[in-house]
Amino acid sequence: MPNISASVGQGGINRKADVLIIQKALNQIPPNQGGPTPKLKEDGLIEPKTIGAIVAFQKSNTGLVRDGRIDINGKTLSRLNSLLESK
């Protein structure tokens, strides 16, 4: 279950450790549930592919704001955790 210390993505704080956590988490999500294809490079750097993967995840999961950002107590992180827990 990924825990981040600050927001990740578009307009986020984007601490390297947090970005890496999100990249690894998104790579564990199957494409049919909004996971990235191809998988993200797990380097802790925020760049267009990582932001795009966040938006794609948000689009694939009903009820999420499509802002390209994952906030600490936000619905996107909650949904990501939910999917990972069910694996």
C-alpha positions as CSV (number, residue, x, y, z in Angstrom):
1,M,0.0,0.0,0.0
2,P,1.8,3.1,-1.2
3,N,2.1,6.0,1.3
4,I,3.5,9.3,0.1
5,S,4.6,12.3,2.1
6,A,3.4,14.9,-0.4
7,S,1.5,15.3,-3.7
8,V,2.8,13.7,-6.9
9,G,2.1,14.8,-10.5
10,Q,0.9,18.0,-12.2
11,G,1.5,20.9,-9.9
12,G,2.5,18.6,-7.1
13,I,5.5,18.8,-4.7
14,N,7.0,15.8,-6.4
15,R,9.6,14.5,-4.0
16,K,11.7,11.9,-5.7
17,A,10.9,9.2,-3.2
18,D,7.2,9.9,-3.5
19,V,7.3,9.9,-7.3
20,L,9.2,6.6,-7.3
21,I,6.5,5.1,-5.0
22,I,3.8,6.1,-7.4
23,Q,5.6,4.9,-10.4
24,K,6.1,1.5,-8.9
25,A,2.5,1.4,-7.7
26,L,1.1,2.3,-11.2
27,N,3.3,-0.3,-12.8
28,Q,1.6,-3.0,-10.7
29,I,-1.9,-2.0,-12.0
30,P,-3.0,-4.0,-15.0
31,P,-3.7,-1.9,-18.1
32,N,-7.4,-2.8,-18.0
33,Q,-7.6,-1.1,-14.6
34,G,-5.7,2.0,-15.8
35,G,-2.1,0.9,-15.4
36,P,0.5,2.3,-17.9
37,T,1.4,0.7,-21.2
38,P,4.3,0.5,-21.6
39,K,5.4,0.4,-18.0
40,L,6.8,3.6,-16.5
41,K,10.5,4.0,-16.0
42,E,11.0,3.8,-12.2
43,D,13.4,6.7,-11.7
44,G,11.6,9.0,-9.3
45,L,11.5,11.8,-11.8
46,I,8.3,13.5,-12.7
47,E,7.9,13.9,-16.4
48,P,5.1,13.8,-19.0
49,K,4.9,10.0,-19.1
50,T,4.3,9.8,-15.4
51,I,1.8,12.6,-15.4
52,G,0.1,11.0,-18.4
53,A,0.0,7.6,-16.6
54,I,-1.7,9.3,-13.6
55,V,-4.3,10.9,-15.9
56,A,-4.9,7.6,-17.7
57,F,-5.4,5.9,-14.3
58,Q,-7.9,8.7,-13.3
59,K,-9.8,8.3,-16.6
60,S,-10.0,4.6,-16.2
61,N,-11.4,4.7,-12.7
62,T,-14.9,6.3,-12.2
63,G,-15.3,9.2,-9.9
64,L,-11.7,10.5,-10.0
65,V,-10.8,14.0,-10.9
66,R,-8.6,13.9,-14.0
67,D,-6.0,16.5,-12.9
68,G,-2.9,14.4,-13.2
69,R,-2.1,14.6,-9.5
70,I,-2.1,12.2,-6.6
71,D,-2.7,13.9,-3.2
72,I,-2.0,12.3,0.2
73,N,-5.7,12.0,1.2
74,G,-7.1,12.1,-2.3
75,K,-9.5,9.7,-4.1
76,T,-6.8,8.7,-6.6
77,L,-4.4,7.4,-4.0
78,S,-7.3,5.7,-2.2
79,R,-8.3,3.9,-5.5
80,L,-4.7,3.0,-6.2
81,N,-4.4,1.5,-2.8
82,S,-7.7,-0.3,-3.1
83,L,-6.6,-2.0,-6.4
84,L,-3.2,-3.0,-5.0
85,E,-4.8,-4.5,-1.9
86,S,-7.1,-6.6,-4.0
87,K,-4.1,-8.2,-5.9
